[in-house]
Amino acid sequence: MEQVLKFFLYGLQCIAGISVIVLVMLQTNRSEGLGAVGGSSSPTLRGRAGVEEKLAEWTRYAAGGFMFLSTLLYLAASKFHWS
């Protein structure tokens, strides 16, 4: 039973991590920081403004889930002595 829980939690964390990466990569560059030095595309080329807010919201949920799963995995690994 421990092995099933271990693989399930590691699988969920992997999916959450990949989804955070994909969601961050889908967001447009807002020309902040050093991004303006090399030039950037206009954010209006990516579509409606509502899509950007949805992507930001989904990214927050995915990052929160990733942090929660990381904490849960840490606690489970210390309790069950997973290596």
Secondary structure, 3 states (H helix, E strand, C coil): CHHHHHHHHHHHHHHHHHHHHHHHHHCCCCCCHHHHCCCCCCHHHHCCHHHHHHHHHHHHHHHHHHHHHHHHHHHHHHHHCCC
